[in-house]
Amino acid sequence: MRQTMEKAAIWTGHLARLALWSAGTGLVLMTVLIAAQVVWRYILNDSIIWTEPASVMIMGWFIFLGAAVGIREGYHLSFDVLLYMLPLRAKLVLYSISDIAVTAFGIGMIWFGWQLAARTAGNVLPSLGISGAFDFAPLVAGGILIVLFSIERVLRRAAGLPTARFGEDPEAA
């Protein structure tokens, strides 16, 4: 299992890097669109009608992609005060419980995001001319990555491999 998880970690690492670069590119693109809107509105006294909804949609992508990568790298929110006083084995169990809870949250993101997308698929976003379902695509994609990365963390821990979280090296026990 250890060798399989090491290979899987390489694949998910590439996926995380792609998601992070996409999120960073989206952040830059959103900034450019907002800057263009400001220039057009206040300097050229005109308006580009599609920049605001496009920026909001791009923001959804970089938020959810960045959050998924943060979960893979162990930067998601947690309350670690108790963990500083526990032995390593207990920490690993609690980390796994946390990752399972995050997996459940990711499944909820996929499930409810998909329902929202299905309900808005017939609507057309007026300024972009695309289906309203595209507004919820980042929620579903981010949920898929969160589930994948959380399961990877649990399986890596079960295989005795370190995860990205500081102080969580099972081989040190």
C-alpha positions in Angstrom: 0.0 0.0 0.0 2.9 2.3 0.8 4.3 2.2 -2.8 0.8 2.7 -4.3 0.2 5.8 -2.1 3.6 7.2 -3.0 2.6 7.0 -6.7 -0.8 8.4 -6.0 0.7 11.3 -4.0 2.8 12.2 -7.1 -0.4 12.3 -9.2 -2.4 14.3 -6.7 0.6 16.6 -6.2 0.5 17.4 -9.9 -3.3 17.9 -9.7 -2.9 20.2 -6.7 -0.2 22.2 -8.4 -2.4 22.6 -11.5 -5.3 23.7 -9.2 -3.1 26.2 -7.4 -1.7 27.7 -10.7 -5.3 27.9 -12.0 -6.4 29.7 -8.8 -3.5 32.1 -9.1 -4.2 32.8 -12.8 -7.9 33.3 -11.9 -6.9 35.8 -9.2 -4.8 37.8 -11.7 -7.4 37.6 -14.4 -10.1 38.8 -12.0 -7.9 41.7 -11.0 -7.3 42.7 -14.6 -11.0 42.5 -15.4 -11.9 44.7 -12.4 -9.2 47.2 -13.3 -10.4 47.3 -16.9 -14.0 47.9 -15.6 -12.7 50.8 -13.5 -10.8 52.3 -16.4 -13.8 52.0 -18.8 -16.3 53.3 -16.3 -14.4 56.3 -14.8 -11.9 57.3 -17.5 -13.7 56.3 -20.7 -17.2 57.0 -19.3 -18.5 53.7 -20.6 -19.0 50.2 -19.1 -18.0 46.6 -20.0 -21.2 44.8 -18.8 -19.7 41.3 -18.5 -16.6 42.0 -16.3 -18.4 42.0 -13.0 -20.3 38.7 -13.3 -17.2 37.1 -15.0 -15.1 38.3 -12.1 -17.4 36.8 -9.5 -17.5 33.5 -11.4 -13.7 33.5 -11.6 -13.5 34.3 -7.9 -15.5 31.2 -7.1 -13.0 29.1 -9.0 -9.9 30.5 -7.3 -11.6 30.3 -3.8 -12.6 26.6 -4.1 -9.5 25.5 -5.9 -7.3 27.2 -3.4 -9.3 25.8 -0.5 -8.9 22.3 -1.9 -5.1 22.7 -2.2 -5.1 24.1 1.3 -6.8 21.0 2.6 -4.3 18.7 0.8 -1.3 20.7 2.3 -2.9 20.7 5.8 -3.6 24.4 6.0 -7.4 24.1 6.5 -8.9 25.6 9.6 -8.6 23.5 12.7 -8.5 23.9 16.5 -5.2 22.4 17.5 -4.8 23.4 21.1 -5.6 20.0 22.5 -3.4 18.3 19.9 -0.2 19.9 21.4 -0.7 17.9 24.6 -1.5 14.5 23.0 0.9 11.7 22.0 1.6 11.3 18.3 -0.7 8.2 17.8 -3.7 10.1 19.3 -2.9 13.1 17.1 -2.9 10.9 14.0 -6.3 9.5 14.9 -7.8 12.9 15.5 -6.2 14.2 12.2 -7.9 11.3 10.4 -11.3 12.0 12.0 -10.8 15.6 10.9 -10.0 14.5 7.4 -13.1 12.3 7.3 -15.3 15.2 8.4 -13.7 17.4 5.7 -14.5 14.6 3.2 -18.1 14.6 4.3 -18.2 18.4 3.8 -16.7 17.9 0.3 -19.4 15.4 -0.5 -22.0 17.9 0.6 -20.4 20.5 -1.7 -20.6 18.1 -4.6 -24.2 17.0 -3.9 -25.7 20.4 -3.2 -23.6 22.2 -5.8 -24.8 19.7 -8.4 -28.4 20.3 -7.3 -28.0 24.1 -7.5 -26.4 23.7 -11.0 -29.2 21.5 -12.2 -31.8 23.9 -11.0 -30.2 26.9 -12.6 -29.1 25.2 -15.9 -32.1 26.6 -17.8 -31.3 30.1 -16.8 -29.1 32.3 -18.9 -26.7 34.8 -17.3 -27.7 37.9 -19.3 -24.3 39.6 -19.5 -22.4 36.4 -20.2 -24.9 34.5 -22.3 -24.1 31.2 -20.6 -26.1 28.8 -18.4 -26.6 29.7 -14.8 -25.2 26.3 -13.9 -21.7 27.7 -14.6 -22.0 29.7 -11.4 -22.0 26.5 -9.4 -19.3 24.5 -11.3 -16.5 25.7 -9.0 -18.5 24.4 -6.0 -18.7 21.0 -7.5 -15.1 20.9 -8.8 -13.8 22.2 -5.5 -15.8 19.5 -3.7 -14.4 16.8 -5.9 -10.8 18.0 -5.1 -11.6 18.3 -1.4 -12.9 14.7 -1.3 -9.9 13.4 -3.3 -7.3 15.2 -1.2 -8.9 14.4 2.1 -9.1 10.7 1.2 -5.5 10.8 0.1 -4.5 12.2 3.5 -6.3 9.4 5.3 -4.8 6.7 3.1 -1.3 8.2 3.3 -1.6 8.2 7.1 -2.8 4.6 7.0 0.1 3.6 4.9 2.5 5.2 7.4 3.5 8.0 5.1 3.8 11.6 6.4 1.2 14.1 5.3 1.9 17.8 4.8 0.7 18.8 8.3 3.6 19.9 10.5 4.5 17.4 13.2 2.5 14.5 11.7 5.2 12.1 10.7 4.1 8.6 11.6 7.6 7.2 11.3 8.7 9.5 14.2 6.5 7.5 16.6 
